[in-house]
Amino acid sequence: MKALVTYVSIHHGNTAKIAEVVASTLGADLLPLQEVKASMPEQYDLVGFGSGIYFGRHHRTLLRFVGELPLLTDKKAFIFATSGLRRLPLVHDFGRPLKKKLQDKGFDIVGEFSCRGRDTFGATMIVGGIHRGRPDARDLAEAADFAGTLLAGLSSAGR
Ligand SMILES: Cc1cc2nc3c(=O)[nH]c(=O)nc-3n(C[C@H](O)[C@H](O)[C@H](O)COP(=O)(O)O)c2cc1C
């Protein structure tokens, strides 16, 4: 299985740390989004897309990139994020806009990972920012577990 992990990580490099662990566990190619061309996802069986959460959703450059992809078939995707606030499935599901765009392009979404990341945006600076040191070793271990589970699920589905 050929896999690509791509990410946007601007605020503190938080999501890049998750992307590295996930790509290494999957044995995937790892590229920042600015190095990925719209023709590239087609060359992979599985693509992971991640970023920090900005104003309630993944970074706009990632959403725009996915919106401009050609329609694809038989491709699997997973998404990942780091954020100041936790994902609340019904109230604050910040993964939804990206998932919707990927599904519209024909991707089957096979997994989703998120954890907290150092956040010094806006009012958080009143208290010197939040989540100092995150993602931490435990977050990275959970990201590796997520990727391992993904890989196991996809290998058994392919048998
Ligand atoms: C401009 C801006 C807007 C943000 N908006 C949100 C938000 O709506 N929800 C949230 O949970 N975190 C928000 N955050 C926090 C980031 O999602 C968090 O710090 C993330 O780990 C940044 O990832 P990065 O370092 O990979 O860019 C925001 C941060 C910035 C700088």
The ligand as an SDF file (V2000), in Angstrom:
LIG
                    3D

 31 33  0  0  0  0  0  0  0  0999 V2000
   -5.3890   32.1800   14.1640 C   0  0  0  0  0  0  0  0  0  0  0  0
   -5.6330   30.9500   15.0220 C   0  0  0  0  0  0  0  0  0  0  0  0
   -6.9260   30.4380   15.1400 C   0  0  0  0  0  0  0  0  0  0  0  0
   -7.1620   29.2940   15.9250 C   0  0  0  0  0  0  0  0  0  0  0  0
   -8.4460   28.8030   16.0140 N   0  0  0  0  0  0  0  0  0  0  0  0
   -8.6800   27.6930   16.7630 C   0  0  0  0  0  0  0  0  0  0  0  0
   -9.9940   27.1550   16.8600 C   0  0  0  0  0  0  0  0  0  0  0  0
  -10.9530   27.6560   16.2720 O   0  0  0  0  0  0  0  0  0  0  0  0
  -10.1990   26.0410   17.6080 N   0  0  0  0  0  0  0  0  0  0  0  0
   -9.1640   25.4360   18.2760 C   0  0  0  0  0  0  0  0  0  0  0  0
   -9.4040   24.4310   18.9430 O   0  0  0  0  0  0  0  0  0  0  0  0
   -7.8870   25.9160   18.1890 N   0  0  0  0  0  0  0  0  0  0  0  0
   -7.6220   27.0250   17.4560 C   0  0  0  0  0  0  0  0  0  0  0  0
   -6.3410   27.5090   17.3430 N   0  0  0  0  0  0  0  0  0  0  0  0
   -5.2290   26.7730   17.9990 C   0  0  0  0  0  0  0  0  0  0  0  0
   -4.4860   25.8510   17.0220 C   0  0  0  0  0  0  0  0  0  0  0  0
   -5.3920   24.9650   16.3900 O   0  0  0  0  0  0  0  0  0  0  0  0
   -3.4270   25.0080   17.7430 C   0  0  0  0  0  0  0  0  0  0  0  0
   -2.4730   25.8430   18.3620 O   0  0  0  0  0  0  0  0  0  0  0  0
   -2.7500   24.0410   16.7700 C   0  0  0  0  0  0  0  0  0  0  0  0
   -2.0300   23.0820   17.5090 O   0  0  0  0  0  0  0  0  0  0  0  0
   -1.8150   24.7600   15.8080 C   0  0  0  0  0  0  0  0  0  0  0  0
   -1.2050   23.7860   14.9880 O   0  0  0  0  0  0  0  0  0  0  0  0
    0.1310   24.0820   14.1570 P   0  0  0  0  0  0  0  0  0  0  0  0
    1.2030   24.5000   15.1230 O   0  0  0  0  0  0  0  0  0  0  0  0
    0.4300   22.7820   13.5060 O   0  0  0  0  0  0  0  0  0  0  0  0
   -0.2310   25.1410   13.1490 O   0  0  0  0  0  0  0  0  0  0  0  0
   -6.0770   28.6500   16.5900 C   0  0  0  0  0  0  0  0  0  0  0  0
   -4.7740   29.1890   16.4530 C   0  0  0  0  0  0  0  0  0  0  0  0
   -4.5470   30.3190   15.6850 C   0  0  0  0  0  0  0  0  0  0  0  0
   -3.1400   30.8650   15.5670 C   0  0  0  0  0  0  0  0  0  0  0  0
  1  2  1  0
  2  3  1  0
  2 30  2  0
  3  4  2  0
  4  5  1  0
  4 28  1  0
  5  6  2  0
  6  7  1  0
  6 13  1  0
  7  8  2  0
  7  9  1  0
  9 10  1  0
 10 11  2  0
 10 12  1  0
 12 13  2  0
 13 14  1  0
 14 15  1  0
 14 28  1  0
 15 16  1  0
 16 17  1  0
 16 18  1  0
 18 19  1  0
 18 20  1  0
 20 21  1  0
 20 22  1  0
 22 23  1  0
 23 24  1  0
 24 25  2  0
 24 26  1  0
 24 27  1  0
 28 29  2  0
 29 30  1  0
 30 31  1  0
M  END
$$$$
